[in-house]
């Protein structure tokens, strides 16, 4: 049952030595007995603790509980207590998460690495069975399903059948891992999206192990692991390399973060959704600058936000750049735990523990305790309906300004808000034949509308809202145009239960929003093909068409190769835009369509009130739905259960496999780590601008014919229709290296205006795919570096974005700035991250990318220091100084 899983025991709990033994305290039950023991942070008797943000108190408890004067020292505990002084000094602390969560695309390579390490241990004549996760590891397979089939009643079955036929080999590997490794749970395909399953099922909030209570905490190989912050659980995304270390019992070394206190006041107005709030917060926090920081939400406004709505805000944490977007546990959180099926006994234990350890908050009372590094405030009454795009999640556009903003984007020069379409072509109409009926598109036509992603599908208010928009549209006689690809992919089977129970799924089906799968689908680029007649019309006429989705990312080339504009919106807005068929519309003054009586239908005619939504939620979102769904989640389905897997301790690698491959970067491992890489006369493989995301570096989308990855697969007998995606093949390092910088929208300055996954081989001036150019450099014995702008590595936590460049032969990335997780992944793979000095970048230093670069690093690993200056010299004698972006002393060990 949900409740049994919520209190499942972790195998071991470290015992603090005598130094903190006095803080081990009994937590009594009301009416007699005890819940267990806990390490009491109030028992430390230090007044500074009362001023700590709640999220920092969780780090403090972990340090006290795990204190052993070796991995965690008294100095570490004191640094956390003195957070207000030590955080600005970038003090380093260890942290041991209670558990890990993995999804298949990034978790798969981590589990492959774990299997390969067993081989290494066996080769070193030790016992491979020693290699097991030391903390609970939960794997959710959610990144494999594609929207190949949509707009029909059996779309779910067809897509799942295709998913299994393409991924049988991967799924067999995961099933082998679940039995071969201790402490690893694998939830089969079709179980839901990791973050929503984590919120509704895997979350403990408070662990109980060996009679000791302590806060739940989690790291995951997906940057949106932060969604669990909404439930008062400390958690964030990490790269696969860090996850592997945590799995094997190593503490995570981290800089003690600053905490931005974000005060929320007031209440959202009628008609404004939590998605609108999340996009507003994303814009504000990006502007404030929160990379590497925790955000802690507080104020009476927090009490008005239901927990599923908080989950949307917390899910978007990577988009605003922070490490956590934390909501301390309050009465709203406890009520949510009861809704999702936790017993009264469990909820009472959680409340008693958090109150006793000063980790429970009452949002309706003035908060006099916590002090923050900086403060922000938002009056919720000022939030207005919004979307974000067309190319970045923090480019928020108020709905009332959408039409004018769209036309500005069309005319602006090419960039994050521009397409350079001549003004006289803004309103051109392209007519085509759609299966025998006349059809037309223009710039701004919506061709893909997806209600998807755990970001919003975990929130009943917006999912019910989408259903009500569909219902009102049906009643008024509106229908989505048949060439618009519509889909519904919730993150949990619970969503299907309440949409069907309420009768709203019928109306969504009528508008083409049939259930297509329980997985990430369109949000990660698994949107499937558009109809060929539509695709031809777009390509042949160079039309800037649009995808509208309820996801969290809209970077170029991510959602679909043909949708050059992609907007993030709430689920009800997705349905509304699908009905309108265009973003070139003023919803306040222009009709979205003509109804069955010939009258114009406006946005306000289909938009539900908050009261309407609440009435449906109260009658249809029920605890039994959660209990029934998760009571059988581990049972899988026939396709999963019929998979036959090997029983060996060591994985039997198949040399013919194109999905699972023993990684080359784990060959020739020795007990003594090598020194830092030397970089001499290195050529620039790519010269890139700002906001190069991990989607640009290691795309998840479909493998296109003619690319290096496609050639590799063809040579091994794989048919083009079975190429699948880069994401699904990340457990094969041969695909990872060929997929590095394979994004079709990447802009490489060496190409002087040409867009796409190619580069220039500097010595000859020849243009090649990035992989082919890198192999040419390697065959000639040349090192390689990458030049980049700010926010290099933004987006997903995928460690393939570090493994791919490593396998290409890249020795260093010299950038204006790095996103946190990607920088860590680069360090973990041995690629040197160097940051230009403030005010400098490749342009200001007149670096064309045609130079050769030599990097002056110490030859001994013990001589490397976090943040030290490093001199870079070009072949013509020009030199400049960079900062070595290794943030903690243990990063380089």
C-alpha positions in Angstrom: 0.0 0.0 0.0 1.0 3.7 -0.3 1.3 3.9 3.5 3.5 0.9 3.8 5.9 2.1 1.2 6.0 5.6 2.8 7.6 4.2 5.9 9.8 1.5 4.2 13.0 1.2 6.1 16.3 2.3 4.8 18.8 -0.5 5.5 21.2 1.3 7.8 21.3 4.6 9.7 24.6 6.0 10.7 25.1 6.5 14.5 26.4 9.8 15.6 29.3 9.4 18.0 29.3 10.7 21.5 29.8 14.3 20.3 26.1 14.5 19.3 24.6 11.5 21.1 23.0 13.9 23.7 20.7 15.2 20.9 19.2 11.7 20.3 15.7 12.2 21.8 12.5 10.1 22.2 9.5 11.3 20.2 6.5 10.4 22.3 3.0 9.5 20.9 0.0 11.3 22.3 -1.6 9.0 24.7 1.4 6.8 25.4 4.2 5.0 23.6 6.7 6.5 21.2 7.1 7.0 17.5 10.9 6.5 17.7 14.0 8.5 18.4 15.3 11.5 16.5 18.3 13.8 16.5 17.0 17.0 17.9 18.5 20.2 16.5 16.9 22.3 19.2 18.9 20.2 21.7 22.1 21.7 20.2 21.1 24.8 22.3 22.4 27.4 19.8 20.2 30.5 19.2 21.5 30.8 15.7 19.5 27.7 14.7 16.2 29.6 15.1 17.4 32.0 12.4 18.2 29.3 9.9 15.9 28.9 6.9 13.9 25.7 7.1 15.7 24.2 4.2 19.1 24.7 5.9 17.8 23.0 9.0 17.4 19.8 7.0 21.1 20.0 6.0 21.9 20.6 9.7 20.0 17.5 10.9 21.6 15.4 8.2 25.1 16.5 9.3 24.4 15.8 13.0 22.9 12.4 12.3 25.7 11.4 9.9 28.5 12.8 12.0 31.5 10.4 12.2 34.3 12.9 12.4 35.6 11.5 9.0 33.1 12.0 6.2 31.1 14.5 8.3 33.0 16.5 10.9 32.2 18.8 13.8 33.4 21.7 11.7 30.8 20.8 9.0 28.0 20.9 11.7 29.3 24.2 12.9 29.5 25.7 9.4 25.8 24.9 8.9 24.8 26.4 12.3 26.8 29.5 11.3 25.2 29.5 7.8 24.5 33.3 7.9 28.3 33.9 8.0 29.7 30.9 6.3 27.4 30.8 3.2 28.8 34.0 1.7 32.3 32.6 2.2 31.2 29.6 0.0 31.9 27.1 2.8 31.9 23.5 1.7 29.8 20.8 3.4 29.0 17.1 2.9 25.4 16.0 2.4 24.1 12.4 2.4 20.6 12.2 0.7 18.2 9.6 2.1 17.4 8.2 -1.3 17.9 8.6 -5.1 15.4 8.6 -8.0 16.3 7.9 -11.6 14.5 8.1 -14.9 15.4 5.8 -17.7 17.1 8.2 -20.1 19.6 9.5 -17.6 19.3 6.8 -15.0 19.9 4.1 -17.6 23.5 5.2 -18.2 24.0 5.3 -14.5 22.8 1.8 -14.0 24.9 0.7 -17.0 27.9 2.3 -15.3 27.1 0.4 -12.1 27.0 -2.8 -14.1 30.3 -2.0 -15.8 31.9 -1.2 -12.4 31.0 -4.7 -11.3 33.1 -5.9 -14.3 35.9 -3.7 -13.3 35.8 -5.0 -9.7 35.8 -8.6 -11.0 38.8 -7.8 -13.2 40.6 -6.4 -10.2 40.0 -9.7 -8.5 37.5 -8.5 -6.0 33.9 -9.5 -5.3 31.5 -7.7 -7.8 28.5 -8.4 -5.5 30.0 -5.7 -3.3 28.7 -3.2 -5.8 25.2 -2.2 -4.7 23.4 1.0 -3.9 23.7 1.8 -0.2 20.6 4.0 -0.2 17.2 3.2 -1.8 17.2 3.9 -5.5 13.9 4.1 -7.4 13.9 4.0 -11.2 10.8 5.2 -13.1 10.7 4.4 -16.9 8.9 7.5 -18.3 11.1 8.8 -21.2 10.5 6.1 -23.7 7.0 6.5 -24.9 6.4 8.6 -28.1 3.2 10.2 -29.5 3.3 8.1 -32.7 -0.5 7.8 -32.5 -2.9 10.5 -31.4 -6.5 11.6 -31.7 -8.0 8.1 -31.4 -9.4 5.9 -28.7 -6.7 3.3 -28.8 -3.7 5.7 -29.0 -2.5 4.6 -25.6 -2.4 0.9 -26.5 -0.7 1.6 -29.9 1.9 3.9 -28.4 2.7 1.4 -25.6 3.0 -1.5 -28.0 5.4 0.6 -30.1 7.3 1.6 -27.0 7.9 -2.0 -26.0 8.8 -3.1 -29.5 11.5 -0.4 -29.7 12.8 -0.7 -26.2 12.6 -4.4 -25.3 16.3 -4.6 -24.9 16.5 -1.6 -22.6 13.6 -2.7 -20.5 15.2 -6.2 -20.2 18.3 -4.5 -18.8 16.3 -2.5 -16.3 14.4 -5.6 -15.2 17.8 -7.5 -14.8 19.1 -4.6 -12.7 16.1 -4.6 -10.4 16.9 -8.2 -9.4 20.7 -8.1 -9.7 21.2 -5.1 -7.4 20.0 -4.7 -3.8 18.1 -1.7 -2.8 16.8 -0.9 -6.3 13.2 -0.6 -7.3 12.2 -0.3 -11.0 8.7 0.8 -11.8 7.7 -0.5 -15.3 6.8 1.7 -18.3 3.3 3.1 -18.1 3.5 3.8 -14.3 3.6 7.6 -14.8 6.2 10.4 -14.8 9.0 10.1 -12.2 8.3 13.4 -10.5 4.6 12.9 -10.1 5.1 9.3 -8.9 7.7 10.6 -6.5 5.3 13.2 -5.1 2.3 10.9 -4.9 3.9 7.6 -4.0 7.6 7.4 -3.3 7.8 10.4 -0.9 8.2 9.6 2.7 8.5 13.2 4.1 9.9 11.6 7.3 11.8 8.4 7.2 11.8 5.8 10.0 14.7 3.4 10.0 16.1 1.3 12.8 13.8 3.2 15.2 15.3 6.6 14.1 13.2 9.3 12.5 14.7 11.8 10.1 13.7 14.1 7.2 13.2 12.6 3.7 15.7 13.9 1.2 16.4 12.9 -2.4 18.6 13.6 -5.4 17.7 12.5 -8.9 19.2 12.3 -12.3 16.6 14.7 -13.6 16.7 18.4 -12.9 13.0 18.5 -12.1 13.5 16.3 -9.1 12.9 19.7 -7.3 9.1 19.1 -7.7 9.3 17.2 -4.4 10.3 20.5 -2.6 6.6 21.3 -2.7 6.1 18.6 0.0 8.8 19.9 2.3 11.3 17.3 1.0 14.8 18.6 0.3 15.7 17.4 -3.2 17.4 18.5 -6.4 18.8 17.2 -9.7 22.3 15.9 -10.0 24.3 14.5 -12.8 24.7 10.7 -13.2 28.3 10.9 -11.9 27.2 12.5 -8.6 24.3 10.1 -8.4 26.6 7.2 -8.8 28.8 8.4 -5.9 25.8 9.0 -3.7 24.5 5.5 -4.6 27.7 4.0 -3.4 27.6 5.8 0.0 29.8 8.8 -0.7 28.6 12.1 0.8 27.9 14.8 -1.8 30.3 17.7 -1.4 28.4 21.0 -1.9 28.9 24.7 -1.3 26.6 25.8 1.5 24.0 27.7 -0.6 22.6 31.1 -0.1 18.8 31.2 0.4 16.5 33.6 -1.2 13.4 34.2 0.9 10.4 34.7 -1.4 7.4 36.2 0.4 4.0 35.6 -1.1 1.1 37.7 -0.1 -2.6 37.9 -1.2 -4.4 35.3 -3.3 -4.6 34.5 -7.1 -7.5 36.2 -8.8 -10.3 34.3 -10.5 -9.2 32.9 -13.8 -5.5 32.9 -13.0 -3.8 29.6 -12.8 -0.8 28.3 -10.9 1.0 27.9 -14.2 0.7 31.7 -14.7 2.2 32.1 -11.2 5.0 29.7 -12.0 5.9 31.5 -15.2 5.8 34.8 -13.3 8.1 33.5 -10.6 10.5 32.0 -13.2 10.8 35.4 -14.8 11.4 37.2 -11.5 13.9 34.8 -10.2 15.9 34.6 -13.5 16.2 38.4 -13.3 17.2 38.3 -9.6 19.9 35.7 -10.3 19.6 32.5 -8.2 22.0 30.0 -9.8 23.3 27.7 -7.0 20.9 29.1 -4.4 17.9 27.7 -2.5 14.6 29.5 -2.7 12.3 29.3 0.3 8.7 30.4 -0.1 7.0 31.9 2.9 4.3 34.4 3.8 0.5 34.1 4.2 0.1 33.8 0.5 1.7 30.4 0.6 -1.2 29.1 2.7 -3.6 29.9 -0.2 -1.7 27.8 -2.7 -2.8 24.1 -2.7 0.0 21.6 -2.6 -0.3 20.3 -6.2 0.0 24.0 -7.3 3.1 24.3 -5.2 4.4 21.3 -7.1 4.1 23.2 -10.4 6.2 26.1 -8.9 8.8 23.7 -7.4 9.0 21.7 -10.7 10.1 24.9 -12.5 13.1 25.4 -10.2 15.6 24.6 -12.9 14.0 27.1 -15.3 14.5 29.9 -12.8 18.0 28.6 -12.2 18.0 27.7 -8.5 18.9 24.4 -6.8 15.7 24.1 -4.8 12.3 25.9 -4.7 11.4 24.9 -1.1 8.0 25.0 0.7 8.3 23.9 4.4 5.7 21.5 5.6 2.5 23.1 6.8 -1.1 22.0 7.4 -1.7 22.1 3.6 1.0 19.5 3.1 -0.5 17.3 5.8 -3.9 17.5 4.2 -2.3 16.5 0.9 -0.7 13.4 2.5 -4.1 12.3 3.7 -5.5 12.9 0.2 -2.9 10.6 -1.5 -3.6 7.8 0.9 -1.2 8.1 3.9 -2.8 6.9 7.1 -3.6 9.1 10.0 -1.0 7.3 12.1 1.7 8.2 9.5 0.6 11.8 9.1 0.5 12.2 12.9 4.1 10.9 13.1 5.3 13.3 10.4 3.6 16.2 12.1 4.9 15.3 15.5 8.5 14.9 14.3 8.6 18.1 12.3 7.1 20.2 15.1 9.5 18.7 17.6 12.5 19.5 15.3 11.4 23.0 14.4 10.7 22.1 10.8 6.9 22.7 10.7 5.5 26.1 9.7 2.2 27.9 10.0 1.9 30.2 7.0 -0.8 32.2 8.7 1.4 33.3 11.6 4.1 35.9 11.3 7.5 34.3 10.6 10.0 35.9 13.0 12.7 33.2 12.8 14.4 32.6 9.5 16.8 35.1 8.1 17.6 35.0 4.4 20.5 35.9 2.1 18.2 38.1 0.1 14.5 38.7 -0.1 11.9 39.0 -2.8 8.1 39.6 -2.5 5.1 39.0 -4.8 1.5 40.0 -4.3 -0.4 37.1 -5.8 -3.3 39.4 -6.8 -1.0 41.0 -9.4 -0.4 37.7 -11.3 -2.0 37.6 -14.7 -2.7 34.9 -17.3 0.6 34.3 -19.2 2.5 32.0 -21.6 6.3 31.7 -22.0 8.2 31.6 -25.2 8.8 31.3 -28.0 12.2 29.8 -27.2 12.9 30.1 -23.5 10.8 29.3 -20.4 11.7 32.6 -18.6 10.5 34.8 -21.5 7.0 35.3 -20.1 4.4 37.0 -22.2 1.1 38.3 -20.6 -1.8 36.8 -22.5 -3.2 40.3 -23.3 0.1 41.1 -25.1 0.4 37.9 -27.0 -0.7 39.1 -30.4 1.6 42.1 -30.4 4.5 40.2 -29.0 4.1 37.5 -31.7 4.3 40.0 -34.5 7.3 41.6 -32.8 9.0 38.2 -32.7 8.2 37.5 -36.3 9.9 40.8 -37.4 12.8 40.8 -34.9 16.3 39.7 -36.0 17.0 36.0 -35.4 17.4 35.4 -31.7 15.5 34.3 -28.6 12.7 36.6 -29.5 13.0 36.8 -33.3 12.6 35.1 -36.7 13.5 37.8 -39.2 10.3 37.3 -41.2 9.8 40.3 -43.5 6.7 42.4 -42.5 5.0 41.9 -45.8 5.0 38.1 -45.2 3.6 38.2 -41.7 0.1 37.4 -42.8 0.8 35.0 -45.7 -1.6 32.1 -46.0 -0.4 28.6 -47.1 -3.2 26.3 -48.4 -2.8 22.6 -48.6 -4.9 19.4 -48.9 -5.4 17.5 -45.7 -6.7 14.0 -46.5 -9.2 15.4 -49.0 -10.3 18.5 -47.2 -9.0 22.1 -47.7 -6.6 23.3 -45.0 -4.5 26.4 -44.4 -1.7 27.6 -42.1 0.0 30.9 -41.5 2.9 32.1 -39.3 1.7 31.5 -35.8 -0.6 28.5 -36.6 -0.8 26.0 -33.8 0.0 22.6 -35.2 0.8 20.8 -32.0 -1.1 21.1 -28.7 -0.1 18.9 -25.8 -1.4 18.6 -22.3 1.6 16.9 -20.8 4.4 16.9 -18.2 4.4 16.4 -14.5 4.8 20.2 -14.2 1.1 20.6 -14.6 -0.6 17.2 -14.7 0.1 16.8 -11.0 -2.2 19.7 -10.4 -5.9 18.7 -10.5 -7.1 22.4 -10.8 -5.5 22.9 -14.2 -6.3 19.4 -15.5 -9.9 19.8 -14.5 -9.7 23.3 -16.0 -8.6 21.9 -19.3 -11.5 19.4 -19.2 -14.0 22.2 -18.5 -12.7 24.3 -21.4 -13.1 21.3 -23.7 -16.7 20.7 -22.3 -17.7 24.3 -22.8 -16.3 24.3 -26.3 -18.2 21.1 -27.2 -21.4 22.6 -25.9 -20.9 25.7 -28.0 -20.1 23.7 -31.1 -16.4 24.5 -31.4 -13.9 21.9 -32.6 -10.1 21.8 -32.9 -9.0 21.8 -36.6 -8.2 18.2 -37.7 -4.6 19.0 -38.7 -3.7 20.2 -35.2 -1.9 17.3 -33.4 -3.5 17.1 -30.0 -2.5 14.8 -27.1 -3.0 14.1 -23.4 -0.2 12.5 -21.5 -0.6 12.7 -17.7 2.1 11.9 -15.2 -0.1 9.6 -13.1 -2.9 7.1 -13.7 -4.8 9.0 -11.0 -5.4 11.8 -13.5 -7.2 9.4 -15.8 -9.3 8.2 -12.9 -10.6 11.6 -11.9 -11.0 12.9 -15.5 -13.1 9.8 -16.3 -15.0 9.9 -13.0 -15.9 13.6 -13.6 -17.0 12.8 -17.2 -14.5 15.4 -18.6 -12.4 12.9 -20.5 -15.2 12.5 -22.9 -15.1 16.1 -23.9 -11.3 16.1 -24.1 -11.6 13.1 -26.4 -14.0 15.0 -28.6 -11.4 17.8 -29.1 -8.7 15.3 -29.9 -7.0 15.2 -26.5 -7.1 11.4 -26.2 -4.8 9.6 -23.7 -1.6 8.8 -25.6 0.7 7.6 -22.8 1.8 7.9 -19.2 5.2 9.5 -19.7 7.1 12.7 -20.7 6.2 12.5 -24.4 6.0 16.0 -26.0 7.7 17.7 -23.1 11.0 16.0 -23.9 10.6 16.0 -27.7 8.9 12.6 -28.0 6.0 14.3 -29.9 6.0 12.0 -32.9 5.6 13.1 -36.5 3.1 15.6 -37.8 1.0 14.5 -40.8 3.0 14.5 -44.0 0.8 16.9 -45.8 1.2 19.4 -42.9 4.9 18.9 -42.7 5.4 19.4 -46.4 3.3 22.7 -46.2 5.5 23.9 -43.3 8.8 23.0 -44.9 8.1 24.0 -48.5 6.8 27.4 -47.5 9.1 28.2 -44.6 6.2 28.8 -42.2 6.9 29.6 -38.5 4.4 27.3 -36.8 3.8 26.8 -33.2 3.6 24.1 -30.5 1.7 25.0 -27.3 2.4 22.6 -24.4 1.9 22.4 -20.6 5.5 21.5 -20.1 8.5 23.2 -18.5 11.0 23.7 -21.4 10.7 25.1 -24.9 14.2 25.4 -26.1 14.8 25.4 -29.9 14.6 22.0 -31.5 13.3 20.3 -28.3 9.6 20.0 -28.7 9.5 19.2 -32.5 11.9 19.9 -35.3 9.3 21.8 -37.3 7.8 24.0 -34.6 10.2 26.9 -34.5 8.0 28.6 -31.9 7.1 26.8 -28.7 5.0 28.3 -25.9 4.5 27.0 -22.4 1.0 27.4 -21.1 -1.4 26.0 -18.5 -3.5 22.9 -19.7 -6.7 25.0 -20.1 -4.8 27.5 -22.2 -3.3 24.7 -24.3 -6.9 23.6 -25.1 -7.9 27.2 -25.8 -5.1 27.8 -28.2 -5.8 24.5 -30.0 -9.4 25.6 -30.5 -8.2 29.0 -31.8 -5.6 27.3 -34.0 -3.2 30.2 -33.8 -1.2 32.4 -31.3 -1.8 35.4 -33.5 -5.0 36.3 -31.6 -6.1 38.8 -29.0 -8.2 36.6 -26.7 -9.8 39.7 -25.1 -11.2 41.1 -28.3 -11.2 38.5 -31.0 -13.3 35.3 -31.2 -11.7 31.9 -31.0 -14.2 30.5 -33.4 -17.8 30.3 -34.6 -20.3 28.3 -32.6 -23.0 25.9 -33.8 -25.5 28.8 -33.9 -23.3 30.9 -36.1 -22.4 33.2 -33.2 -18.8 34.2 -32.4 -17.4 32.4 -29.4 -14.9 34.3 -27.2 -12.3 33.1 -24.7 -14.4 34.2 -21.8 -17.2 31.9 -23.0 -15.1 28.8 -22.5 -12.9 29.8 -19.6 -14.1 28.2 -16.3 -14.3 30.0 -12.9 -12.2 28.9 -9.9 -15.5 27.9 -8.2 -16.5 25.6 -11.1 -13.1 23.9 -10.9 -13.2 23.5 -7.1 -16.6 21.9 -7.3 -15.4 19.3 -9.7 -12.2 18.6 -7.6 -14.2 18.1 -4.4 -16.4 15.5 -6.0 -13.9 13.7 -8.2 -10.3 13.7 -6.8 -10.5 11.1 -4.0 -8.0 9.3 -1.8 -9.2 5.9 -3.0 -7.9 6.7 -6.5 -4.4 7.2 -5.2 -4.6 4.0 -3.0 -5.9 1.9 -5.9 -3.4 3.2 -8.4 -0.3 2.8 -6.3 -1.4 -0.4 -4.6 -0.7 -2.2 -7.8 2.0 -0.1 -9.4 4.8 -2.6 -9.1 2.8 -5.3 -10.8 3.5 -4.0 -14.3 1.7 -5.2 -17.4 1.9 -8.4 -19.5 4.6 -7.1 -21.8 6.8 -6.2 -18.8 6.0 -9.4 -16.9 6.8 -11.6 -19.9 10.3 -10.2 -20.3 12.9 -13.0 -19.7 16.1 -11.6 -18.1 19.4 -13.2 -17.2 20.1 -14.1 -13.6 23.9 -13.5 -13.5 25.6 -11.1 -11.1 27.6 -9.7 -14.0 25.6 -8.4 -16.9 26.1 -10.4 -20.1 27.0 -7.7 -22.6 25.8 -8.3 -26.1 28.4 -7.0 -28.6 25.6 -6.7 -31.2 23.4 -4.5 -29.0 22.8 -1.0 -30.2 21.0 0.0 -26.9 23.2 -1.3 -24.1 27.0 -1.0 -24.5 29.8 -1.4 -22.0 31.1 2.2 -21.8 34.6 2.9 -23.2 35.2 5.6 -20.5 35.3 2.9 -17.8 38.1 0.9 -19.5 41.6 0.8 -18.1 40.4 1.9 -14.6 43.2 1.8 -12.0 43.2 2.2 -8.2 45.2 5.5 -8.6 43.4 8.3 -10.3 45.3 10.0 -13.2 46.4 13.6 -13.0 44.5 16.5 -14.7 44.5 16.4 -18.5 47.1 18.4 -20.3 45.8 20.8 -23.0 48.3 21.9 -25.6 47.7 23.6 -28.9 44.0 22.5 -28.8 41.7 23.5 -31.7 38.2 25.0 -31.0 35.6 22.3 -31.9 32.7 24.7 -31.6 32.3 28.4 -30.8 28.9 29.0 -29.1 26.9 31.8 -27.7 24.7 32.2 -24.6 22.1 29.7 -23.3 23.5 26.6 -24.9 21.4 24.0 -23.2 22.0 20.3 -22.6 19.4 19.8 -25.4 21.9 21.5 -27.7 24.8 19.4 -26.4 23.1 16.1 -26.2 19.6 16.1 -27.8 16.8 13.7 -26.8 14.9 13.8 -30.0 14.6 11.5 -33.0 17.7 10.3 -34.8 17.5 11.7 -38.3 18.7 9.8 -41.4 22.2 10.8 -42.7 23.5 11.8 -39.3 26.6 10.0 -37.7 24.3 8.2 -35.3 22.0 7.0 -38.1 25.0 5.8 -40.1 26.2 3.8 -37.1 22.8 2.2 -36.7 22.5 1.4 -40.4 25.9 -0.3 -40.4 24.5 -2.6 -37.6 21.3 -3.5 -39.5 18.9 -1.2 -37.7 16.1 0.1 -40.0 15.4 3.8 -40.1 11.9 3.3 -38.6 13.6 1.7 -35.5 16.3 4.4 -35.0 14.1 5.8 -32.1 15.7 8.7 -30.2 19.0 9.8 -28.9 17.5 9.8 -25.4 16.5 6.2 -25.5 19.9 5.1 -26.7 22.0 6.9 -24.1 23.1 3.6 -22.5 25.2 3.1 -25.6 28.3 5.4 -25.5 28.7 5.0 -29.3 25.4 6.8 -29.8 26.2 9.3 -27.0 29.4 10.4 -28.8 27.7 10.6 -32.2 24.8 12.5 -30.7 27.0 15.2 -29.1 26.0 18.6 -30.5 23.6 16.9 -32.9 20.8 19.4 -32.3 19.4 20.7 -35.6 19.0 24.3 -34.1 22.5 24.7 -32.6 24.3 27.9 -33.8 28.0 27.5 -34.1 29.8 30.7 -34.8 32.5 28.9 -36.8 29.8 28.3 -39.5 29.2 32.0 -40.0 25.4 32.0 -40.0 24.7 28.4 -40.9 22.5 26.6 -38.4 22.8 22.9 -37.6 25.0 20.2 -36.1 28.2 20.8 -38.1 31.5 22.6 -37.5 34.6 23.7 -39.3 37.8 21.6 -39.2 40.1 24.6 -38.7 43.3 23.3 -40.4 41.5 22.6 -43.7 38.5 24.8 -43.5 36.3 21.8 -44.3 32.7 21.5 -42.9 31.8 18.3 -41.2 29.3 16.9 -38.7 30.7 17.7 -35.3 31.4 14.0 -34.7 33.3 13.6 -37.9 35.3 16.7 -37.3 36.2 15.5 -33.8 37.3 12.1 -35.1 39.5 13.9 -37.7 41.1 16.0 -34.9 41.7 12.9 -32.8 43.2 10.9 -35.7 45.6 13.9 -36.2 46.5 13.8 -32.5 45.0 17.2 -31.7 43.3 18.2 -28.4 40.0 20.2 -28.6 38.3 22.9 -26.5 34.9 24.6 -26.8 34.2 28.3 -26.5 30.8 29.3 -25.1 28.8 32.2 -23.6 26.7 32.5 -20.5 24.4 29.8 -19.1 26.3 27.0 -20.8 24.7 23.6 -20.0 21.3 25.0 -18.9 18.4 22.7 -18.8 18.3 18.9 -18.2 20.7 17.2 -15.8 21.7 14.6 -18.4 25.3 13.6 -17.9 25.5 12.5 -21.6 26.1 16.2 -22.2 29.4 15.7 -20.5 30.1 12.2 -21.6 29.6 13.0 -25.3 32.1 15.8 -25.4 34.6 13.7 -23.4 34.3 10.9 -26.0 34.7 13.4 -28.8 38.0 14.3 -27.2 37.1 17.7 -25.7 39.5 18.6 -22.9 38.1 21.9 -21.7 35.1 24.2 -22.0 35.8 28.0 -21.8 32.6 29.8 -21.1 31.2 33.0 -19.7 29.1 31.0 -17.2 27.9 27.5 -16.4 24.7 26.0 -15.1 25.3 24.1 -11.8 24.6 20.5 -12.7 26.3 20.5 -16.0 29.5 22.1 -14.5 29.5 19.3 -12.0 29.1 16.7 -14.7 32.0 18.2 -16.7 34.2 17.9 -13.6 33.1 14.4 -13.0 34.0 13.3 -16.5 37.4 15.1 -16.4 36.6 18.0 -18.7 38.1 21.3 -17.4 35.4 24.0 -16.9 37.0 27.5 -17.2 35.1 30.7 -16.8 36.1 34.0 -18.5 36.9 36.8 -16.0 34.0 39.2 -15.3 33.4 41.5 -18.3 35.3 39.3 -20.7 34.1 36.7 -23.2 35.3 35.3 -26.5 34.1 38.3 -28.4 35.7 40.9 -26.1 39.0 39.0 -26.3 38.7 38.8 -30.1 38.8 35.0 -30.1 37.6 33.8 -33.5 37.7 30.1 -32.7 40.4 29.6 -35.3 43.2 29.7 -32.7 45.0 26.9 -30.9 44.7 27.0 -27.1 47.2 25.9 -24.4 45.9 25.7 -20.8 48.4 26.0 -18.0 47.2 23.6 -15.2 49.2 22.1 -12.3 50.5 18.6 -13.2 49.6 17.1 -9.8 45.9 16.7 -8.9 46.7 17.7 -5.3 47.9 21.1 -6.5 44.6 22.1 -8.0 42.5 24.5 -5.9 38.8 25.5 -6.3 38.4 28.8 -8.1 42.1 29.3 -8.9 43.3 31.4 -11.8 44.3 29.5 -14.9 46.2 31.1 -17.9 45.2 30.3 -21.4 47.6 31.0 -24.3 47.0 31.0 -28.0 49.5 30.0 -30.7 50.1 33.6 -31.6 51.2 34.4 -28.0 48.0 36.0 -26.8 47.0 35.1 -23.3 44.1 35.6 -20.9 43.2 34.4 -17.4 40.2 32.3 -16.5 38.7 31.0 -13.3 38.8 27.2 -12.7 35.2 26.3 -12.0 35.8 23.5 -9.5 33.7 24.6 -6.6 34.7 22.2 -3.8 38.0 20.6 -2.7 36.8 17.1 -3.4 35.6 17.7 -6.9 38.9 16.9 -8.4 39.7 13.8 -6.3 
